[in-house]
């Protein structure tokens, strides 16, 4: 076969050995390989997947690709016949080209070897020279082959990342909808309660006004009856009038003219009570159900052995590794997750709830930290391991702390400008340890844990401050 594969030969070449297929097998992803090449590749990589597209194979012994095998055999046969028909001849001497001039780097015949053109030149048999140059070309080709394999791996990671992005978007959308659903339920409940209160006040005051109207109606009817009876007496003849005069006067005097009834205070709907600062009052009540977390965990930085909660406030260690795309922001050697926001000025504090069932560490890390090495080179932390509490920061600080009582909560306080990072126990109001360090870059909160009981960022209560 020629040192450089033609386009036709590439169509019949195994992607692993780059030679014409020998006993090809077919994977479910429709890629074919030499049977031995594929088995050797799987044994070397310790994973049963397609060397081209990285798709996992469920079969350890893929079926033979008989159609491709027949095509390759026919191609090799045609190639041999064509080579035999087109055996190279020297254009000058019509002799077979059996030698290769190492100085001119071209095939020559035995006559050319003895000519003046090739005096004192070095020669090799065609087969030997071809093998040497093939080996040299294969050596030059190997970096390209390795580059292609690397690019396939990068492509696979990009495809995995694309799929992960879709999953992230769906999960995040679901969480957003759940939060707004909760807010809508609260607002609908609050709306119903306020409408009910309005309707109750309306009903009560309508009943009061109804009672007043009924009383007035009875008074009006009684007075009207008295007036009609008296007017009837006034229109009667003199003798009957005088005979009934005393009774008529008594009837009129029994209905004295009283003061006009008034509405009195509070007769109308208290509109101000229902509408005054309505949105503020609703928000103030909503505030009782809302919490604020001073640190939000970034799931994109979480080690594959950690699960970050849906509210991004706690993290749990898991026994099995999650299938995640490669991400330069993610820790790979340590069960660690970072906060989503870094600090490069000011004072910040947050509380973390911890347990003493397994190892954990809390603190801050520098933005330029080396995440894939063996040693973290820019972190300041309180570390719990083997029942001991330690203050740790490489390369100089690794100090056992004289903590008497088990710590349930840790308050971390960072004063970036003054170069102070302090840890304290808010339950006993005691200091644990303080680092004094001149900070020069952004610092991110972090949690490191091997605990299946999640360390948790403790939310703070939202307060309102009015300014006039």
Beta strands, then each sheet from edge to edge (+ up, - down):
strand 1: 24-26
strand 2: 32-34
strand 3: 63-64
strand 4: 99-101
strand 5: 106-108
strand 6: 123-125
strand 7: 291-292
strand 8: 306-308
strand 9: 314-317
strand 10: 336-343
strand 11: 347-353
strand 12: 360-366
strand 13: 379-385
strand 14: 388-393
strand 15: 397-400
strand 16: 409-415
strand 17: 420-425
strand 18: 430-436
strand 19: 443-449
strand 20: 455-458
strand 21: 460-461
sheet 1: 2+ 1- 3+
sheet 2: 5+ 4- 6+
sheet 3: 7+ 21-
sheet 4: 8+ 9- 20+ 11- 16+ 17- 18+
sheet 5: 10+ 19- 12+ 13- 14+ 15-
end
